[in-house]
Amino acid sequence: MAESAAGSRPPPRAAASPLQRPACPGGSCRGRIPGREHRWKRWAASGPATRSRLPAPAPCSAPIDGGEEAGARLESAKPLPRSPEETVQQALQASRSAFQDGVGRQLVEMPLPLIGATDLDDWPGGIRQQLQAAAPMAEGILNGLRRVGGLEGRLDAEILDDADCVAAWTGQNLAAVLFPTADILIELKRRFEGKKLVLMINPEWRGGQVISDFGLFGRKEKEDFVASFTQSYCLRQYRIQGKDVRLLRCYPGDWQVCVGSGAGSANCVAVETEQPSYKRIEEIVVKDDAGQSGSLLDKIKKEFDFNAQSLKGPEG
């Protein structure tokens, strides 16, 4: 894959390699996709962690909505990954477990590690730069899945959409698409027909809008196709009530809501059996905040410390 707009390329891989990284055509992957900049911001959001790490998880706190069942779900909560490598391994485990349970169409969402970020822009190179960060993570998952019985074999890589840098890997029984957009969903449905396992990684559409990203032409077919996918792995980040909040789902587990403690750690404060809406996550954060001690000045100081840390570059 091209490393910069100047066109320098890494040494070619050996011809025997069964998986090849898609090369983003020089100068053709450009611009931004609205929404990605705020969805895949920073690995580090609070405390002393750098941009390449998530804060280490703290022990789960008491359940917000009491009961032995809620407490048991919190006890079984998965830890947050602390690096891109740990995220890949966690996503791989989730995808493999889902496939072994018969789930052949899966959605995977992961935050991206920042590369070349500045104080003014997390992604000065736009979508092209994000592809450079995301492709190795996608390949890490695919390399692991190719060791699963029935998914072995070569994967051919290509760019499906130059402008949006939509990348795809296709094999006999395994396929994946990175940054899929609503515009190519019908093409993906045709292309991946009959595959044992299909992954859509970090999709680029947003639901809940009056005029959705799916448009009017073929909207029902696109919506039905997306609805046939199961979210096997999800790690999202929000900023709610001045708190760093993460939503984690690792198949076959439930949906975990984790709130940063302000000391470089994150507490799992709630576990939901269904994917929580933003409103529900906000309710959980407000309830958790109400149970925490500290004055208004303490909260303002934590918010100031968070903003100051977010502007710092990677350490060492």
C-alpha positions as CSV (number, residue, x, y, z in Angstrom):
1,M,0.0,0.0,0.0
2,A,1.3,3.5,-0.8
3,E,2.8,5.2,2.2
4,S,2.3,8.8,1.0
5,A,1.1,10.9,-1.9
6,A,4.6,11.1,-3.1
7,G,4.2,7.5,-4.3
8,S,6.9,5.7,-2.2
9,R,6.1,2.0,-1.8
10,P,7.3,-0.6,0.7
11,P,9.2,-3.6,-0.7
12,P,6.8,-6.0,-2.4
13,R,5.6,-9.1,-0.5
14,A,6.8,-12.5,-1.5
15,A,4.8,-14.1,-4.3
16,A,3.8,-17.0,-2.1
17,S,1.9,-14.8,0.4
18,P,-1.7,-15.8,0.4
19,L,-3.0,-12.4,1.6
20,Q,-2.1,-9.1,-0.1
21,R,-2.8,-5.6,1.1
22,P,-4.8,-3.4,-1.3
23,A,-2.8,-0.6,-2.7
24,C,-4.6,2.8,-2.6
25,P,-4.0,4.3,-6.1
26,G,-1.6,7.3,-5.9
27,G,-3.6,10.5,-5.4
28,S,-7.0,8.9,-6.0
29,C,-8.0,8.2,-2.3
30,R,-8.8,11.8,-1.3
31,G,-11.0,13.9,0.9
32,R,-13.1,12.8,3.9
33,I,-16.2,10.9,4.5
34,P,-18.6,13.0,6.8
35,G,-18.9,11.3,10.2
36,R,-15.7,9.2,10.3
37,E,-13.6,12.0,11.9
38,H,-15.7,12.1,15.0
39,R,-16.4,8.4,15.2
40,W,-12.9,7.1,15.1
41,K,-11.1,9.8,17.1
42,R,-8.5,8.8,19.7
43,W,-7.3,5.7,21.5
44,A,-6.3,7.8,24.5
45,A,-9.2,9.8,26.0
46,S,-8.2,10.4,29.6
47,G,-5.4,10.0,32.1
48,P,-1.8,9.4,31.2
49,A,-2.5,7.0,28.3
50,T,-1.0,8.0,24.9
51,R,-2.8,8.1,21.6
52,S,-1.8,4.5,20.9
53,R,-3.3,3.0,24.0
54,L,-6.6,2.7,25.8
55,P,-6.6,3.2,29.5
56,A,-6.3,0.0,31.5
57,P,-9.7,-1.3,32.6
58,A,-10.5,-1.0,36.3
59,P,-12.6,-3.6,38.2
60,C,-16.3,-3.4,37.3
61,S,-18.3,-1.1,39.6
62,A,-21.6,-2.1,41.2
63,P,-24.6,-2.4,38.8
64,I,-26.6,0.7,38.3
65,D,-29.9,-1.2,38.1
66,G,-29.5,-3.6,41.0
67,G,-30.1,-7.3,41.1
68,E,-28.1,-10.5,41.2
69,E,-28.4,-11.0,37.5
70,A,-27.1,-7.5,36.6
71,G,-24.2,-8.1,39.0
72,A,-23.4,-11.4,37.4
73,R,-23.3,-9.8,34.0
74,L,-20.9,-7.2,35.2
75,E,-18.6,-9.8,36.7
76,S,-18.3,-11.5,33.3
77,A,-17.6,-8.3,31.5
78,K,-14.7,-8.3,29.0
79,P,-11.8,-6.0,29.6
80,L,-11.2,-3.1,27.3
81,P,-8.3,-3.6,24.8
82,R,-5.3,-1.4,25.6
83,S,-3.8,-1.2,22.1
84,P,-4.6,-1.8,18.4
85,E,-3.1,-5.3,18.7
86,E,-5.3,-6.2,21.6
87,T,-8.3,-4.9,19.7
88,V,-7.5,-7.1,16.7
89,Q,-7.2,-10.1,18.9
90,Q,-10.4,-9.4,20.6
91,A,-12.2,-8.8,17.3
92,L,-10.8,-12.0,15.9
93,Q,-11.9,-14.0,18.9
94,A,-15.4,-12.6,18.6
95,S,-15.6,-13.2,14.8
96,R,-14.3,-16.7,15.1
97,S,-16.8,-17.6,17.8
98,A,-19.7,-16.1,15.9
99,F,-18.7,-18.0,12.7
100,Q,-18.5,-21.3,14.7
101,D,-22.0,-20.6,15.9
102,G,-23.2,-20.3,12.3
103,V,-23.1,-16.5,11.9
104,G,-21.9,-16.0,8.4
105,R,-22.5,-12.2,8.0
106,Q,-20.8,-10.0,10.5
107,L,-20.2,-6.3,11.3
108,V,-17.0,-5.3,13.0
109,E,-16.3,-1.8,14.3
110,M,-13.0,-0.7,15.7
111,P,-11.3,2.6,16.5
112,L,-8.2,3.4,14.5
113,P,-4.8,4.3,16.0
114,L,-3.8,7.8,15.0
115,I,-0.9,8.1,12.5
116,G,0.5,11.6,11.6
117,A,-2.0,13.4,13.8
118,T,-1.6,17.1,14.5
119,D,-3.1,19.4,17.2
120,L,-5.5,20.7,14.6
121,D,-6.4,17.5,12.8
122,D,-6.4,13.9,13.7
123,W,-6.3,12.8,10.1
124,P,-4.5,15.5,8.0
125,G,-4.2,12.9,5.2
126,G,-7.9,12.2,5.1
127,I,-9.4,8.9,4.1
128,R,-6.2,7.8,2.5
129,Q,-4.4,8.0,5.8
130,Q,-7.2,6.2,7.6
131,L,-6.8,3.3,5.1
132,Q,-3.2,3.0,6.1
133,A,-4.1,2.7,9.7
134,A,-7.1,0.4,9.2
135,A,-5.7,-2.1,6.6
136,P,-3.2,-3.8,8.9
137,M,-5.9,-4.3,11.6
138,A,-8.3,-5.8,9.0
139,E,-5.5,-8.1,7.8
140,G,-4.8,-9.2,11.3
141,I,-8.3,-10.4,11.7
142,L,-8.4,-12.1,8.3
143,N,-5.1,-13.8,8.9
144,G,-6.5,-15.3,12.0
145,L,-9.8,-16.4,10.4
146,R,-7.9,-18.1,7.6
147,R,-6.7,-20.7,10.2
148,V,-10.3,-21.7,10.9
149,G,-11.5,-24.8,9.2
150,G,-13.4,-24.0,6.0
151,L,-12.0,-20.6,5.6
152,E,-8.5,-21.4,4.5
153,G,-7.0,-20.2,1.2
154,R,-5.7,-17.2,-0.6
155,L,-7.4,-13.8,-0.3
156,D,-7.2,-11.4,-3.3
157,A,-7.2,-7.7,-2.3
158,E,-8.5,-4.7,-4.3
159,I,-9.8,-1.2,-4.0
160,L,-13.5,-1.1,-4.9
161,D,-14.0,2.7,-4.7
162,D,-11.0,4.9,-5.4
163,A,-12.6,8.1,-4.0
164,D,-13.7,6.6,-0.7
165,C,-10.8,4.0,-0.4
166,V,-13.2,1.1,0.0
167,A,-11.0,-2.0,0.2
168,A,-12.0,-5.6,-0.2
169,W,-10.4,-9.0,0.4
170,T,-12.0,-12.0,-1.4
171,G,-11.3,-15.7,-1.2
172,Q,-13.2,-18.9,-2.0
173,N,-15.2,-18.9,1.3
174,L,-14.0,-15.8,3.2
175,A,-14.5,-12.1,2.2
176,A,-14.2,-8.7,3.9
177,V,-14.8,-5.1,3.0
178,L,-13.2,-2.2,4.8
179,F,-15.0,1.2,4.9
180,P,-18.1,0.0,2.9
181,T,-20.4,2.8,1.8
182,A,-24.1,2.7,1.1
183,D,-23.5,3.3,-2.6
184,I,-21.9,-0.1,-3.1
185,L,-24.1,-2.3,-0.9
186,I,-26.0,-3.9,-3.8
187,E,-22.7,-4.6,-5.5
188,L,-21.4,-6.2,-2.3
189,K,-24.5,-8.4,-2.0
190,R,-23.8,-9.8,-5.5
191,R,-20.1,-10.1,-5.1
192,F,-20.2,-12.0,-1.8
193,E,-23.1,-14.3,-2.6
194,G,-22.4,-17.8,-1.4
195,K,-19.4,-17.0,0.9
196,K,-19.3,-18.8,4.2
197,L,-18.2,-15.7,6.1
198,V,-18.4,-12.0,5.1
199,L,-17.1,-9.2,7.3
200,M,-18.1,-5.5,6.9
201,I,-15.5,-3.5,8.8
202,N,-16.1,0.1,9.9
203,P,-19.1,0.8,7.7
204,E,-19.7,4.3,6.6
205,W,-23.4,4.8,6.9
206,R,-25.4,6.2,9.7
207,G,-29.0,5.2,10.6
208,G,-31.8,7.2,12.1
209,Q,-31.8,10.0,9.6
210,V,-34.9,11.3,7.8
211,I,-33.1,10.8,4.5
212,S,-30.8,7.9,5.2
213,D,-27.4,7.3,3.6
214,F,-29.1,4.5,1.7
215,G,-30.9,7.0,-0.5
216,L,-34.2,6.3,-2.3
217,F,-33.1,3.9,-5.1
218,G,-32.8,0.4,-3.9
219,R,-33.1,1.5,-0.3
220,K,-35.2,-1.5,0.9
221,E,-32.8,-3.9,-0.7
222,K,-29.8,-2.2,1.0
223,E,-31.5,-2.1,4.4
224,D,-32.5,-5.8,4.2
225,F,-28.9,-6.7,3.2
226,V,-27.4,-4.8,6.2
227,A,-30.1,-6.3,8.5
228,S,-28.8,-9.7,7.6
229,F,-25.5,-8.9,9.4
230,T,-24.8,-9.5,13.1
231,Q,-22.6,-7.2,15.1
232,S,-19.9,-9.6,16.2
233,Y,-17.5,-6.9,17.5
234,C,-18.0,-3.3,18.4
235,L,-15.8,-0.7,20.2
236,R,-17.1,2.8,20.1
237,Q,-16.2,5.9,21.9
238,Y,-18.4,8.8,23.1
239,R,-18.0,12.0,25.1
240,I,-21.1,12.3,27.4
241,Q,-21.5,14.6,30.4
242,G,-17.8,15.4,30.3
243,K,-17.0,11.6,30.6
244,D,-15.0,9.4,28.3
245,V,-17.5,6.6,27.5
246,R,-16.9,3.4,25.5
247,L,-19.4,0.8,24.2
248,L,-18.0,-2.7,23.8
249,R,-19.6,-5.8,22.4
250,C,-17.6,-8.9,21.9
251,Y,-19.6,-11.9,20.6
252,P,-21.2,-13.8,22.3
253,G,-21.2,-11.3,25.2
254,D,-23.6,-8.5,25.9
255,W,-23.1,-4.8,25.4
256,Q,-20.9,-3.1,28.0
257,V,-21.0,0.5,28.9
258,C,-17.6,1.7,30.3
259,V,-17.0,5.1,31.8
260,G,-13.5,6.6,32.3
261,S,-12.7,7.2,35.9
262,G,-10.4,10.1,35.2
263,A,-7.3,8.2,36.5
264,G,-6.4,6.4,33.4
265,S,-8.9,3.6,33.8
266,A,-12.4,2.8,32.8
267,N,-15.2,1.2,34.9
268,C,-17.7,-1.1,33.3
269,V,-20.9,0.4,34.9
270,A,-23.6,-1.4,32.9
271,V,-24.2,-4.4,30.7
272,E,-27.1,-4.5,28.3
273,T,-28.5,-7.5,26.6
274,E,-29.5,-5.4,23.5
275,Q,-27.5,-2.7,21.8
276,P,-28.2,0.5,23.8
277,S,-29.3,3.7,22.0
278,Y,-27.3,6.9,22.6
279,K,-30.1,8.1,24.8
280,R,-29.9,4.9,26.9
281,I,-26.1,5.3,27.2
282,E,-26.6,8.9,28.3
283,E,-29.0,7.7,31.0
284,I,-26.5,5.2,32.3
285,V,-23.8,7.8,32.4
286,V,-26.0,10.3,34.3
287,K,-27.0,7.6,36.9
288,D,-23.3,6.7,37.3
289,D,-22.3,10.3,37.7
290,A,-25.0,10.9,40.3
291,G,-23.5,8.1,42.4
292,Q,-20.0,9.5,42.3
293,S,-18.7,11.9,44.9
294,G,-17.0,15.2,44.0
295,S,-17.8,18.8,43.7
296,L,-18.6,20.8,40.6
297,L,-15.1,22.2,40.7
298,D,-13.7,18.7,40.7
299,K,-15.7,17.8,37.6
300,I,-14.6,21.0,35.8
301,K,-11.0,20.2,36.7
302,K,-11.3,16.6,35.2
303,E,-12.8,18.1,32.0
304,F,-9.9,20.6,31.8
305,D,-7.4,17.8,32.3
306,F,-9.1,15.7,29.6
307,N,-8.9,18.5,27.1
308,A,-5.3,19.3,27.9
309,Q,-4.3,15.6,27.6
310,S,-6.2,15.3,24.3
311,L,-4.0,18.0,22.7
312,K,-0.8,16.3,23.7
313,G,1.1,14.3,21.2
314,P,2.3,10.7,21.7
315,E,4.7,10.2,24.5
316,G,8.3,9.2,24.0
